[in-house]
Amino acid sequence: MDISLARNWWLFALRGGLAILFGILVFFWPEAAWIFVVASFGAYALVDGIFALVSAFSGQRGDTPRWALVLEGIIGLLAGIGTLVYPGLTAFALLLFIAYWSIATGIMQVIAAVRFSRAIPNAWLLGLGGVLSVVFGIALLLMPVEGALAVAWLIGAYSIAFGVLLSALGLHLRSLYHDRSRYPASSAPA
């Protein structure tokens, strides 16, 4: 098992918790949904990108390569900064921006899950979150959206579902970390 991933379980759980919080807040303030969504999405993508980079670089030398998490972090940072710097984006442009961000990060999460599948049990949770991200992005591109409120609720539902999956992975990693007796130190990657 890759012990550095398990040691940093809280980063996955925190990212999941932030996604759940973001989704819930979108549902509670529907009247200002697009203003809220623009600012919240920018902040969420920025923070999520930072946490992905921290997750990627917090491992010890010799760990499993983390290039997919690095790319996910960079994409998140760019999406967050772009959204916050240009808040006057039209609803359609923001919809495309979110859709492509979701597809790109989802692909990186699926790749990371495949790479981590040998290192940690239940890495499929990250992969499932990635598939959910890709499906969400494609749905945003294909569905004719009749109003910003419908898009905001779709974004909120996606964020909650993705947050639950990422939190579940974090909690699973926590249990593995606290049950290190099953994984002697000599089995950690060199």
ZIWO-V752151 format. One record per backbone hydrogen bond with DSSP energy under -0.5 kcal/mol. CO is the residue of the C=O (numbers start at 0). NH is the residue of the N-H. E is the energy in kcal/mol with one decimal. If there is no record, write none. Layout:
CO	NH	E
CO	NH	E
This chain:
0	2	-1.2
1	4	-0.9
1	5	-1.4
2	6	-2.7
3	7	-1.3
5	8	-1.4
7	10	-1.5
7	11	-0.8
8	11	-0.5
8	12	-2.1
9	13	-2.8
10	14	-2.3
11	15	-2.4
12	16	-2.6
13	17	-2.6
14	18	-2.0
15	19	-2.4
16	20	-2.6
17	21	-2.6
18	22	-2.3
19	23	-2.5
20	24	-2.5
21	25	-1.8
22	26	-1.4
23	27	-1.6
24	28	-1.3
26	29	-0.5
28	31	-0.8
29	32	-1.7
31	35	-2.9
32	36	-3.9
33	37	-2.7
34	38	-2.0
35	39	-3.4
36	40	-3.1
37	41	-2.0
38	42	-2.3
39	43	-3.4
40	44	-3.2
41	45	-2.0
42	46	-2.7
43	47	-3.4
44	48	-2.3
45	49	-2.1
46	50	-2.7
47	51	-2.4
48	52	-2.1
49	53	-2.6
50	54	-2.7
51	55	-2.1
52	56	-2.4
53	57	-1.2
59	62	-1.6
65	69	-2.1
66	70	-2.6
67	71	-2.4
68	72	-2.5
69	73	-2.5
70	74	-2.8
71	75	-2.4
72	76	-2.5
73	77	-2.7
74	78	-2.6
75	79	-2.6
76	80	-2.8
77	81	-2.6
78	82	-2.0
79	83	-2.2
80	84	-2.6
81	85	-1.6
85	88	-1.1
89	93	-2.6
90	94	-2.3
91	95	-2.3
92	96	-2.6
93	97	-2.9
94	98	-2.4
95	99	-2.7
96	100	-2.1
97	101	-2.7
98	102	-2.3
99	103	-2.5
100	104	-2.8
101	105	-2.1
102	106	-2.3
103	107	-1.9
104	108	-2.2
105	109	-2.2
106	110	-2.4
107	111	-2.5
108	112	-2.5
109	113	-2.3
110	114	-2.4
111	115	-2.8
112	116	-1.0
114	117	-0.6
115	118	-0.7
115	119	-2.8
118	1	-1.0
119	122	-0.9
121	124	-1.7
122	125	-0.9
122	126	-1.6
123	127	-3.3
124	128	-2.1
125	129	-2.0
126	130	-2.6
127	131	-2.6
128	132	-2.1
129	133	-2.3
130	134	-2.8
131	135	-2.5
132	136	-2.4
133	137	-2.5
134	138	-2.6
135	139	-2.2
136	140	-1.6
137	141	-2.3
138	142	-2.7
142	144	-0.6
143	145	-0.6
146	150	-1.7
147	151	-2.8
148	152	-2.5
149	153	-2.1
150	154	-2.7
151	155	-2.6
152	156	-2.6
153	157	-2.5
154	158	-2.6
155	159	-2.1
156	160	-2.4
157	161	-3.0
158	162	-2.5
159	163	-2.3
160	164	-1.9
161	165	-2.6
162	166	-2.5
163	167	-2.3
164	168	-2.0
165	169	-2.3
166	170	-2.8
167	171	-2.2
168	172	-2.6
169	173	-2.1
170	174	-2.1
171	175	-2.1
172	176	-2.6
173	177	-2.5
174	178	-0.8
176	179	-0.8
178	181	-1.9
179	182	-1.8
181	183	-0.5
183	186	-2.1
184	187	-1.4
